[in-house]
Amino acid sequence: MIEEEDWGRNWKEHFKPFAILPGLVIAPSWEKYRPAAGEQVIEIDPGMAFGTGHHETTAIALELVREGLKNKEKDLTLLDVGTGTGILSMAAVLFGCERVLGIDNDPDAVSVARENVFANRMMGKIEISDLPPAGLTDTYYLVVANIVHDVLVDLADDLVRLTSADGRLVLSGLQVGRQLNNIRMILENKGMYCEQEVVKGEWGGLMLKNGTG
């Protein structure tokens, strides 16, 4: 127990506020952060969920989500598959999204994401659920999934089905090379086409448009 407490204390000491994108700061909930002019802040307590924002895949997903929501009309909707701590869902609201559904099959992640959404006062725009993609029937202008390659392959049909006509699908969590190329090929064979690719180090992400619109 003492070792676990020491590990937790040391981990928190190394989680400091940082800019994940220009103008967007991720700050731990246990530290007071005063934003500079023009900065937006998301406060999180990761708990046992994935998503402090330090991994390249999160920054890739955020960059593509912000691009996908840029200069679009109001009343945009977003589905965050595998929401983790809820970072992508909360950032989408800051980027102008009106309605967000974040889903995760991990009960710890669902609990943590709900707490983070509450702490950031976004309950009116974000719903967190444990429903699987197969259980959803609505479509969304933007669907985002920052998940490992093999799971994205398994979810491909649902991800396409849940993306509205002329909507966008953002995928991250992919290693550059075989994984990135394979996902692009799979989705293009299902009627999507790639609009943008972002690479950071050995990780990459894609924004694809639903070509049925």
C-alpha distance (Angstrom), angle and dihedral (degrees) to the residues before:
residue distance angle dihedral
M1 . . .
I2 3.81 . .
E3 3.80 90.6 .
E4 3.81 90.5 51.2
E5 3.81 91.2 49.4
D6 3.81 91.3 48.8
W7 3.81 90.6 49.0
G8 3.78 91.4 50.0
R9 3.78 92.0 48.5
N10 3.80 93.3 48.2
W11 3.81 91.9 47.0
K12 3.79 91.8 52.8
E13 3.80 91.5 48.3
H14 3.81 89.2 59.6
F15 3.82 96.0 47.5
K16 3.80 103.6 88.6
P17 3.82 130.9 163.4
F18 3.81 111.4 -81.7
A19 3.80 139.2 171.0
I20 3.80 107.3 -110.0
L21 3.81 90.1 -179.5
P22 3.80 129.4 7.2
G23 3.80 104.7 -75.9
L24 3.82 95.8 9.2
V25 3.83 119.0 96.2
I26 3.81 127.4 -171.0
A27 3.81 110.7 -152.1
P28 3.81 129.8 -178.4
S29 3.78 112.0 -116.2
W30 3.80 92.6 -125.3
E31 3.83 93.7 62.1
K32 3.78 126.7 69.5
Y33 3.80 110.7 -127.6
R34 3.78 123.6 -174.1
P35 3.82 109.3 -155.6
A36 3.76 121.1 -134.8
A37 3.79 120.4 -125.2
G38 3.79 110.1 -64.5
E39 3.80 95.1 13.1
Q40 3.79 123.6 128.9
V41 3.80 118.9 -155.5
I42 3.79 134.2 -154.1
E43 3.80 114.7 -165.8
I44 3.79 115.5 -154.8
D45 3.75 141.1 176.7
P46 3.82 104.2 -163.0
G47 3.77 95.9 -161.2
M48 3.81 106.6 173.6
A49 3.83 94.6 -28.6
F50 3.80 129.5 103.6
G51 3.76 116.8 -108.5
T52 3.78 125.8 74.0
G53 3.79 86.9 147.5
H54 3.79 95.3 -117.0
H55 3.80 95.7 111.5
E56 3.80 117.5 90.9
T57 3.80 91.1 -127.0
T58 3.81 91.6 65.1
A59 3.80 92.7 51.1
I60 3.81 89.6 48.3
A61 3.79 92.0 51.4
L62 3.81 92.0 47.0
E63 3.80 92.7 49.8
L64 3.79 91.1 52.0
V65 3.81 93.9 43.8
R66 3.79 91.0 52.1
E67 3.80 90.2 48.9
G68 3.80 91.6 47.3
L69 3.81 92.3 53.0
K70 3.80 96.0 41.9
N71 3.79 117.4 121.8
K72 3.80 93.3 -8.6
E73 3.79 127.2 139.6
K74 3.80 121.4 -92.1
D75 3.81 126.1 -92.2
L76 3.80 92.1 53.5
T77 3.80 117.3 166.9
L78 3.80 129.5 -151.2
L79 3.79 135.1 -168.4
D80 3.82 116.3 -154.9
V81 3.81 109.1 -161.2
G82 3.80 112.3 -159.7
T83 3.79 92.8 11.5
G84 3.84 96.8 -176.6
T85 3.79 106.9 178.7
G86 3.80 91.3 -3.1
I87 3.82 96.7 -109.3
L88 3.80 95.4 137.5
S89 3.81 92.7 45.1
M90 3.80 92.9 50.9
A91 3.79 93.3 44.3
A92 3.80 89.9 52.1
V93 3.81 89.4 58.8
L94 3.81 90.3 50.9
F95 3.81 87.8 50.1
G96 3.81 90.3 56.3
C97 3.80 105.6 -89.9
E98 3.80 112.7 150.8
R99 3.81 100.8 -160.7
V100 3.81 128.5 24.0
L101 3.79 132.6 180.0
G102 3.81 116.2 -165.0
I103 3.80 117.1 -168.2
D104 3.79 133.2 -174.0
N105 3.80 135.7 167.2
D106 3.83 91.8 -145.3
P107 3.84 111.5 90.6
D108 3.81 90.8 -153.8
A109 3.81 90.7 54.8
V110 3.80 92.2 48.5
S111 3.81 90.5 52.0
V112 3.81 94.0 45.4
A113 3.82 93.6 46.1
R114 3.79 91.8 50.9
E115 3.79 90.7 50.9
N116 3.81 91.7 49.2
V117 3.80 92.4 47.9
F118 3.81 89.2 51.1
A119 3.82 92.3 47.3
N120 3.82 90.3 52.0
R121 3.83 91.9 47.7
M122 3.81 94.4 -121.3
M123 3.81 99.5 124.7
G124 3.80 92.1 117.4
K125 3.78 93.2 60.6
I126 3.82 105.5 29.9
E127 3.78 129.1 61.9
I128 3.81 119.9 -171.8
S129 3.80 118.2 -156.0
D130 3.79 142.6 169.0
L131 3.81 92.5 -139.6
P132 3.81 114.3 128.5
P133 3.82 119.2 -123.9
A134 3.81 89.0 -109.1
G135 3.81 88.9 61.4
L136 3.82 94.9 56.8
T137 3.79 123.8 94.0
D138 3.83 105.3 175.7
T139 3.78 121.8 89.1
Y140 3.80 124.7 -132.6
Y141 3.77 133.1 -149.8
L142 3.79 89.7 -132.7
V143 3.80 126.8 25.0
V144 3.81 117.9 -172.9
A145 3.79 128.6 -171.3
N146 3.80 122.9 177.1
I147 3.79 97.5 -176.2
V148 3.80 137.1 125.4
H149 3.80 119.6 -76.1
D150 3.80 100.1 -106.0
V151 3.80 93.2 51.3
L152 3.80 90.8 48.9
V153 3.80 88.9 53.4
D154 3.82 90.3 52.2
L155 3.81 91.5 48.0
A156 3.81 96.7 43.5
D157 3.81 97.0 106.4
D158 3.80 93.4 49.0
L159 3.80 92.8 44.9
V160 3.79 90.7 54.8
R161 3.83 92.5 43.8
L162 3.81 92.0 51.8
T163 3.82 94.3 49.5
S164 3.80 109.9 92.0
A165 3.78 122.2 -124.3
D166 3.81 106.5 -77.9
G167 3.83 88.6 10.4
R168 3.79 128.9 127.9
L169 3.79 134.5 -113.2
V170 3.82 118.1 -155.0
L171 3.80 118.1 -162.8
S172 3.79 128.2 -175.9
G173 3.80 137.5 159.5
L174 3.81 92.2 78.9
Q175 3.76 128.9 134.4
V176 3.79 114.3 -128.6
G177 3.78 112.8 -104.2
R178 3.80 122.0 23.2
Q179 3.81 97.5 15.0
L180 3.80 95.7 47.3
N181 3.81 92.9 44.5
N182 3.80 93.2 46.1
I183 3.80 94.4 52.0
R184 3.79 91.1 47.6
M185 3.81 91.0 51.8
I186 3.82 93.0 47.2
L187 3.79 93.8 50.0
E188 3.80 94.6 43.3
N189 3.81 88.3 53.7
K190 3.80 87.2 56.8
G191 3.81 94.9 55.5
M192 3.81 101.2 -87.8
Y193 3.78 124.6 119.4
C194 3.77 128.6 -157.5
E195 3.81 116.6 -109.4
Q196 3.80 100.0 171.0
E197 3.79 141.5 8.7
V198 3.81 125.1 -162.0
V199 3.81 123.5 -167.6
K200 3.80 127.2 -170.6
G201 3.79 113.7 177.3
E202 3.79 109.3 -52.4
W203 3.82 93.9 -16.3
G204 3.77 130.0 84.7
G205 3.79 142.7 -178.9
L206 3.78 138.7 -164.4
M207 3.78 138.4 -147.6
L208 3.79 111.2 -154.7
K209 3.79 128.8 -174.4
N210 3.78 122.7 -137.4
G211 3.78 102.0 -117.6
T212 3.79 94.1 -159.9
G213 3.79 91.8 80.6
